[in-house]
Amino acid sequence: MKKINLYLIVLCLLGCVACTDEDKVNNVGTLSQDYVLPQGKSPADSRIVEYYNSYKSYILYEYTQPDFLYGLSQTNNSYIYEKVDPQCMDVVLDLLEDIWFDLYPTEFHVKYMPYKIMVAKSISTTYSTCDFATMGNNGQSLYLNNCSEELKNLSAEEKRIYKNNLQLCLWNYWRTAGTLEFPEEFYKVSDYTRAAKDYDPENPDDPDFALARGFMPQWYAYQNRYSFSWCLYVHYQTKLVDSGNDLQNFMYAMLTRTAEEWGDYLTKYPLIKRKYDILRNWFLTKYKVDLKKIGEATY
């Protein structure tokens, strides 16, 4: 009987230890945030907290140098930056609402907005100044440049340039990283196995002209123009259009051009219109994002 009682006592002790270990495993507590919000130096702090609650994305004006440079360290450039004045963050957020936040549904932002949006007054390298928007850290960090009170004085055209630069930065990453799906149907419209031709004024109705074949020209952002410089985005010797660059050029056009700027592309060239409709309908249906709305955004 004493042996039985001893066994029972040992079993009870083992059970207590097991329960204690299980409690340790299950009771992990609440994980802390990577950053503490509000950061406490800006009149826009409450808005920043609201954005975090809605999108689970940090909008930061305070950060350490290693944290800031971490997402840019994949390159060999030496980055120089100046932090934004926290007092102007309302102006920054107003701009972001117009050129980004209001152009997409909340559920899209929750899934695809970069984890950190790091705001700076200036960002440059030893070689050049940086664009308004730069993606880093494998899409986890977005860097915003030229942020100050002066943003409230942007002209309508300047504001649109900021919008276009930001949208192209986001979509270039989403496209090349495979973050978003693109429709296979798009690639079935144009024939990539036959050479395309540049515009010939002596033969304007040539069926092999790039637009007639459904190919968009290359966009030169700094010159604000399109060009059929085929050697820049097709196989130079064969004049075969690369399907990836074809999609890139199409997306750039859809994100930055108004209906007026599309001109007769969508009425004169049926294959251009078909690919336009495929992309627009795909993103409306799958992601509830209207590419036309983004392209049409002017101020």
C-alpha positions as CSV (number, residue, x, y, z in Angstrom):
1,M,0.0,0.0,0.0
2,K,2.9,2.4,0.8
3,K,4.4,1.7,-2.6
4,I,1.1,2.4,-4.3
5,N,0.8,5.7,-2.4
6,L,4.4,6.6,-3.3
7,Y,3.7,5.9,-7.0
8,L,0.6,8.1,-6.8
9,I,2.5,11.0,-5.3
10,V,5.2,10.7,-8.0
11,L,2.5,10.7,-10.7
12,C,0.9,13.8,-9.2
13,L,4.2,15.6,-9.1
14,L,4.9,14.8,-12.7
15,G,1.5,16.0,-13.7
16,C,2.0,19.3,-12.0
17,V,5.4,19.8,-13.8
18,A,3.7,18.9,-17.1
19,C,0.9,21.4,-16.5
20,T,3.5,24.1,-15.5
21,D,5.5,23.5,-18.7
22,E,2.3,23.6,-20.8
23,D,1.3,26.9,-19.2
24,K,4.7,28.3,-20.2
25,V,4.3,27.2,-23.8
26,N,0.7,28.4,-24.2
27,N,1.0,31.6,-22.2
28,V,3.5,33.5,-24.5
29,G,2.0,36.8,-23.7
30,T,1.3,39.7,-26.2
31,L,4.1,40.3,-28.7
32,S,5.4,43.9,-28.6
33,Q,5.4,46.2,-31.6
34,D,8.6,46.9,-33.4
35,Y,8.1,50.6,-32.9
36,V,6.2,52.5,-30.3
37,L,3.4,54.7,-31.6
38,P,2.7,57.5,-31.2
39,Q,6.3,58.7,-31.6
40,G,5.3,61.8,-29.7
41,K,6.8,64.7,-31.6
42,S,4.2,65.5,-34.3
43,P,0.7,67.0,-34.3
44,A,-0.1,64.2,-36.9
45,D,0.6,61.4,-34.3
46,S,-3.0,60.4,-33.9
47,R,-3.4,60.1,-37.7
48,I,-0.3,57.9,-37.9
49,V,-1.7,55.7,-35.2
50,E,-5.0,55.4,-37.1
51,Y,-3.1,54.4,-40.2
52,Y,-1.3,51.7,-38.3
53,N,-4.5,50.4,-36.9
54,S,-6.1,50.3,-40.4
55,Y,-3.2,49.1,-42.5
56,K,-0.7,47.6,-40.0
57,S,2.0,49.8,-41.5
58,Y,4.3,52.1,-39.6
59,I,4.7,55.7,-40.9
60,L,7.9,56.8,-39.2
61,Y,9.6,60.2,-38.8
62,E,11.9,58.9,-36.0
63,Y,14.3,56.1,-36.6
64,T,17.9,55.1,-36.0
65,Q,20.6,55.4,-38.7
66,P,21.2,51.6,-38.8
67,D,17.4,51.0,-39.2
68,F,17.1,53.6,-41.9
69,L,20.1,52.3,-43.9
70,Y,19.2,48.6,-43.4
71,G,16.7,48.5,-46.3
72,L,19.1,50.3,-48.6
73,S,22.2,48.3,-47.8
74,Q,21.8,45.9,-50.8
75,T,23.4,48.6,-53.0
76,N,26.9,49.8,-53.0
77,N,25.9,53.5,-52.8
78,S,26.5,55.5,-49.7
79,Y,23.3,57.1,-48.6
80,I,23.0,60.5,-47.0
81,Y,19.8,61.6,-45.4
82,E,18.2,64.3,-43.3
83,K,15.2,63.5,-41.1
84,V,11.9,65.2,-41.7
85,D,10.6,67.8,-39.4
86,P,7.8,66.1,-37.4
87,Q,5.8,69.3,-37.4
88,C,5.1,68.9,-41.1
89,M,3.8,65.3,-41.0
90,D,0.2,66.5,-41.5
91,V,1.3,67.9,-44.8
92,V,3.0,64.7,-45.8
93,L,0.0,62.6,-44.9
94,D,-2.3,64.9,-46.8
95,L,-0.2,64.3,-49.9
96,L,-0.1,60.5,-49.4
97,E,-3.9,60.4,-49.0
98,D,-4.3,62.1,-52.4
99,I,-1.6,60.3,-54.4
100,W,-1.8,56.8,-52.7
101,F,-4.1,55.9,-49.8
102,D,-7.4,57.1,-51.4
103,L,-6.7,55.3,-54.7
104,Y,-6.9,51.8,-53.2
105,P,-9.4,49.9,-51.0
106,T,-8.4,49.4,-47.3
107,E,-8.2,45.6,-47.7
108,F,-5.6,46.0,-50.5
109,H,-3.4,48.3,-48.3
110,V,-3.6,45.8,-45.4
111,K,-2.1,43.1,-47.6
112,Y,0.4,45.0,-49.7
113,M,1.4,48.3,-48.1
114,P,5.1,48.2,-47.1
115,Y,5.6,47.4,-43.4
116,K,7.6,50.6,-42.8
117,I,7.2,54.0,-44.6
118,M,10.2,56.0,-43.6
119,V,9.8,59.7,-44.2
120,A,12.9,62.0,-44.8
121,K,13.5,65.6,-45.7
122,S,16.2,64.6,-48.1
123,I,17.8,61.4,-49.3
124,S,20.8,61.2,-51.7
125,T,23.8,59.1,-52.6
126,T,27.3,60.0,-53.3
127,Y,26.3,60.0,-57.0
128,S,22.9,61.6,-57.2
129,T,19.7,62.7,-55.4
130,C,17.0,60.0,-55.0
131,D,13.4,59.9,-56.3
132,F,10.5,60.8,-54.2
133,A,9.8,57.1,-53.5
134,T,12.4,54.3,-53.2
135,M,11.6,50.7,-52.3
136,G,14.0,48.8,-50.0
137,N,14.4,45.7,-47.8
138,N,12.6,43.4,-50.2
139,G,9.5,45.5,-50.3
140,Q,9.3,45.8,-46.5
141,S,10.4,49.4,-46.4
142,L,9.4,52.4,-48.5
143,Y,11.5,55.6,-48.3
144,L,9.9,59.0,-49.1
145,N,12.2,61.8,-50.0
146,N,11.8,65.6,-50.2
147,C,9.2,65.7,-47.4
148,S,8.7,69.2,-45.9
149,E,6.2,72.0,-45.5
150,E,6.9,72.8,-49.1
151,L,4.7,69.9,-50.2
152,K,1.6,72.0,-49.5
153,N,2.8,74.4,-52.2
154,L,3.1,71.8,-55.0
155,S,1.4,72.7,-58.2
156,A,-1.1,70.3,-59.7
157,E,1.5,69.1,-62.2
158,E,4.2,68.7,-59.5
159,K,1.8,66.7,-57.4
160,R,1.0,64.5,-60.3
161,I,4.7,63.8,-60.8
162,Y,5.0,62.8,-57.2
163,K,2.0,60.5,-57.7
164,N,3.4,58.9,-60.8
165,N,6.8,58.3,-59.2
166,L,5.3,56.7,-56.1
167,Q,2.9,54.5,-58.1
168,L,5.6,53.3,-60.5
169,C,7.9,52.5,-57.6
170,L,5.2,50.4,-55.9
171,W,4.0,48.6,-59.0
172,N,7.5,47.9,-60.3
173,Y,8.2,46.1,-57.1
174,W,4.9,44.2,-57.0
175,R,5.4,43.1,-60.6
176,T,9.1,42.1,-60.4
177,A,8.8,40.4,-57.0
178,G,5.8,38.4,-57.9
179,T,3.8,40.0,-55.1
180,L,0.7,40.4,-57.3
181,E,-0.6,38.1,-60.0
182,F,-0.9,39.3,-63.6
183,P,-3.3,37.7,-66.1
184,E,-1.8,35.1,-68.5
185,E,-4.4,36.2,-71.0
186,F,-2.5,39.4,-71.5
187,Y,0.4,37.5,-73.1
188,K,-1.9,35.8,-75.6
189,V,-3.0,38.9,-77.4
190,S,0.3,39.9,-79.2
191,D,2.6,37.7,-81.1
192,Y,6.1,37.8,-79.5
193,T,7.6,35.5,-82.1
194,R,7.5,38.1,-85.0
195,A,9.6,41.3,-85.2
196,A,7.9,44.6,-84.5
197,K,8.5,47.8,-86.5
198,D,9.0,51.4,-85.6
199,Y,6.6,53.9,-87.1
200,D,7.2,54.5,-90.8
201,P,5.6,57.8,-92.0
202,E,5.6,56.4,-95.6
203,N,3.7,53.4,-94.5
204,P,1.5,54.5,-91.5
205,D,-0.8,51.5,-91.8
206,D,1.9,48.8,-91.7
207,P,0.3,45.9,-89.8
208,D,3.7,45.2,-88.2
209,F,3.9,48.7,-86.6
210,A,4.3,48.2,-82.8
211,L,1.0,49.8,-81.8
212,A,-0.9,47.8,-84.4
213,R,0.6,44.7,-82.9
214,G,-0.5,45.7,-79.4
215,F,2.8,46.9,-78.0
216,M,3.2,50.0,-75.9
217,P,6.2,52.3,-76.4
218,Q,8.9,52.9,-73.7
219,W,8.2,55.6,-71.2
220,Y,10.9,58.2,-70.6
221,A,9.8,59.6,-67.2
222,Y,12.3,62.5,-67.0
223,Q,11.6,63.6,-70.5
224,N,7.8,63.1,-70.0
225,R,7.5,61.3,-73.3
226,Y,7.0,57.9,-75.0
227,S,9.4,56.5,-77.6
228,F,9.7,53.5,-79.9
229,S,13.4,53.1,-79.3
230,W,13.2,49.3,-79.8
231,C,16.8,48.6,-78.9
232,L,16.1,49.6,-75.3
233,Y,13.5,47.0,-74.6
234,V,13.5,44.4,-77.4
235,H,16.1,42.0,-78.6
236,Y,18.3,44.3,-80.6
237,Q,19.1,42.0,-83.5
238,T,15.7,40.3,-84.0
239,K,13.3,43.2,-83.0
240,L,11.3,40.7,-81.0
241,V,9.4,42.3,-78.1
242,D,10.2,41.0,-74.7
243,S,6.9,40.0,-72.9
244,G,8.1,41.2,-69.5
245,N,9.0,44.6,-70.9
246,D,5.7,44.7,-72.8
247,L,3.8,44.3,-69.5
248,Q,6.0,46.9,-67.8
249,N,5.4,49.5,-70.5
250,F,1.7,48.8,-70.5
251,M,1.5,49.1,-66.7
252,Y,3.5,52.3,-66.7
253,A,1.0,53.8,-69.3
254,M,-2.1,52.7,-67.3
255,L,-0.8,54.1,-64.1
256,T,0.3,57.5,-65.4
257,R,-1.9,58.4,-68.5
258,T,-5.2,60.1,-68.5
259,A,-7.9,59.3,-71.1
260,E,-6.8,62.4,-73.0
261,E,-3.2,61.3,-73.0
262,W,-4.1,57.9,-74.3
263,G,-5.2,59.7,-77.4
264,D,-6.4,57.4,-80.2
265,Y,-4.4,54.4,-78.9
266,L,-7.6,52.8,-77.5
267,T,-9.8,53.5,-80.5
268,K,-7.4,53.1,-83.4
269,Y,-5.5,50.0,-82.2
270,P,-7.8,47.1,-81.2
271,L,-5.0,45.0,-79.7
272,I,-4.0,47.9,-77.4
273,K,-7.6,48.2,-76.3
274,R,-7.9,44.5,-75.7
275,K,-4.8,44.4,-73.5
276,Y,-5.9,47.5,-71.7
277,D,-9.3,45.9,-70.9
278,I,-7.7,42.7,-69.8
279,L,-5.4,44.4,-67.2
280,R,-8.1,46.8,-66.0
281,N,-10.7,44.1,-65.5
282,W,-8.3,41.7,-63.9
283,F,-7.2,44.1,-61.2
284,L,-10.8,45.3,-60.6
285,T,-12.0,41.8,-60.2
286,K,-9.1,40.2,-58.3
287,Y,-7.9,43.1,-56.2
288,K,-10.7,45.8,-56.4
289,V,-8.1,48.2,-57.7
290,D,-9.0,50.5,-60.7
291,L,-5.9,51.2,-62.7
292,K,-7.8,53.8,-64.7
293,K,-8.6,55.7,-61.5
294,I,-4.9,55.8,-60.7
295,G,-3.9,57.0,-64.2
296,E,-6.7,59.6,-64.2
297,A,-5.7,61.1,-60.9
298,T,-4.8,64.8,-61.5
299,Y,-4.9,67.7,-59.1
